[in-house]
Amino acid sequence: MSTITLKGNAVNTTGELPAVGSQLKDFTLVKDDLSEKSLSDYKGKKLVLNIFPSIDTGICAASARKFNEEASSLDNTVVVNVSKDLPFALKRFCAAEGLNNVENLSDFRGSFGADYGVTIADSGMKGLLSRAVVVANEEGQIVYTEQVPEIAQEPNYEAALSALK
């Protein structure tokens, strides 16, 4: 369990992020057309998992915009936004914002949050995903993680992106 905060109030997750040096855990997430994507779909690619509670909050939207902006210059890299939002909400947001350098996948019917230790266990946000970043190399080995300590804070983009170099 990790303890983070939401506007200074303690919030717990159901687990811990996978360790740097370990392999990404397999996942099945839902695309905006309701088809599924799994880890094997990214074989041979560097992967940035931008995990957040909901695209309809300011900080989550900012992280999606920032990673979209940065993703266009990254070789052999896919940025995946992951939340419990319905796929339709993710599609609507990205279409309205013109975000086309990231993929949006929903964990609304999966176990990603539990498997990656990012499901919020208590508070009004119980059941949503915490704000975290997991970066892996082409072999699926995790090279960087960040459990953002305050949900209302943006992740460390520079550290996440520099881990890809």
C-alpha positions in Angstrom: 0.0 0.0 0.0 1.2 3.5 -0.8 0.0 6.6 1.1 -0.4 9.7 -1.1 -2.4 12.8 -0.5 -5.4 14.6 -2.1 -5.1 18.3 -1.2 -3.1 17.4 1.9 -5.4 14.6 3.1 -4.0 11.1 3.3 -5.3 8.6 0.6 -4.1 5.0 0.2 -3.6 2.9 -2.8 -4.2 -0.9 -2.9 -0.5 -1.7 -3.6 2.8 -0.5 -4.8 4.0 0.3 -8.3 6.1 -2.5 -9.9 9.8 -2.1 -9.1 12.3 -0.5 -11.5 14.2 -3.4 -13.2 11.1 -5.7 -13.2 9.1 -6.6 -16.3 5.8 -4.8 -17.1 2.8 -6.9 -16.0 0.5 -8.0 -18.7 -2.7 -6.0 -19.0 -5.9 -5.8 -21.1 -7.4 -2.3 -21.5 -10.2 -1.0 -23.6 -9.9 1.3 -26.6 -12.4 3.9 -27.7 -14.0 1.5 -30.1 -14.5 -1.0 -27.2 -11.9 -3.4 -28.6 -9.1 -4.4 -26.3 -5.3 -3.8 -26.3 -2.8 -5.8 -24.2 0.9 -5.4 -23.4 1.8 -7.7 -26.4 0.4 -5.0 -28.8 3.4 -2.8 -27.8 6.1 -5.5 -28.2 9.4 -3.9 -29.2 8.3 -0.3 -28.3 9.3 1.9 -25.4 6.2 2.5 -23.3 5.1 5.4 -21.1 2.0 4.6 -19.0 0.5 7.9 -17.9 -1.9 6.8 -15.2 -4.5 9.2 -13.7 -7.9 9.3 -11.9 -10.0 11.0 -14.6 -9.4 13.0 -17.8 -12.1 15.4 -16.7 -9.9 17.0 -14.0 -7.4 19.8 -14.7 -4.2 18.1 -13.7 -5.1 14.9 -15.6 -5.9 16.9 -18.7 -2.6 18.8 -18.3 -0.6 15.6 -18.1 -2.3 14.2 -21.2 -1.5 17.4 -23.1 2.1 17.5 -22.0 2.8 13.9 -22.8 1.0 14.3 -26.2 3.3 17.3 -26.9 6.5 15.4 -26.0 5.5 12.1 -27.6 5.7 13.5 -31.1 9.5 13.7 -30.8 10.2 10.3 -29.2 11.5 7.5 -31.4 9.9 4.0 -31.1 7.8 5.2 -28.1 4.1 5.0 -27.3 2.5 7.1 -24.6 -0.6 5.4 -23.2 -3.1 7.4 -20.9 -4.7 5.0 -18.5 -7.7 5.7 -16.3 -11.1 4.3 -15.2 -12.8 6.8 -17.5 -15.2 5.3 -20.1 -13.5 5.0 -23.5 -16.0 7.5 -24.9 -14.9 10.2 -22.4 -11.3 9.7 -23.3 -12.1 9.9 -27.0 -14.2 13.0 -26.6 -11.5 14.8 -24.7 -8.7 14.0 -27.0 -10.7 14.9 -30.1 -11.7 18.2 -28.6 -8.0 18.9 -27.6 -6.5 17.6 -30.8 -4.4 15.1 -29.0 -3.2 12.5 -31.5 0.3 11.4 -30.3 -1.0 9.4 -27.3 -3.2 6.4 -26.9 -6.1 6.4 -24.5 -7.1 3.1 -22.8 -9.7 2.5 -20.1 -9.4 0.2 -17.2 -13.2 0.4 -16.6 -13.6 -3.4 -16.8 -10.1 -4.6 -16.1 -7.6 -5.3 -13.3 -4.8 -2.9 -14.4 -5.3 -0.8 -11.2 -5.0 -3.7 -8.9 -2.1 -5.3 -10.9 -0.1 -2.1 -10.9 -1.0 -1.1 -7.3 -2.6 2.2 -8.3 -6.2 1.7 -7.4 -7.3 4.2 -4.7 -8.5 2.3 -1.7 -10.3 5.0 0.3 -11.6 8.6 0.2 -14.2 10.0 -2.2 -11.9 8.8 -5.1 -12.1 5.1 -4.0 -11.9 2.8 -7.0 -10.2 5.4 -9.3 -6.6 5.1 -10.3 -3.9 7.2 -8.6 -1.6 9.6 -10.6 1.5 7.6 -11.5 3.9 7.1 -14.4 5.6 3.8 -15.4 8.2 3.8 -18.2 9.6 0.7 -19.9 12.2 0.0 -22.5 11.7 -2.0 -25.7 12.1 -5.3 -23.8 9.3 -4.4 -21.4 11.7 -3.8 -18.5 10.6 -0.9 -16.2 13.2 1.9 -16.2 11.3 4.5 -14.3 8.3 4.8 -12.0 6.7 7.7 -10.1 3.8 7.4 -7.7 2.9 11.1 -7.6 2.7 12.0 -3.9 -0.1 14.5 -4.2 -3.0 13.7 -6.6 -3.4 17.4 -7.4 0.2 17.6 -8.6 1.6 16.9 -12.1 4.1 14.1 -12.6 7.8 14.8 -13.2 7.7 14.8 -17.0 11.4 15.5 -17.4 12.4 12.5 -15.2 10.0 10.2 -17.0 11.1 11.3 -20.5 14.8 11.3 -19.7 14.4 7.6 -18.6 13.7 6.8 -22.3 17.1 8.0 -23.4 
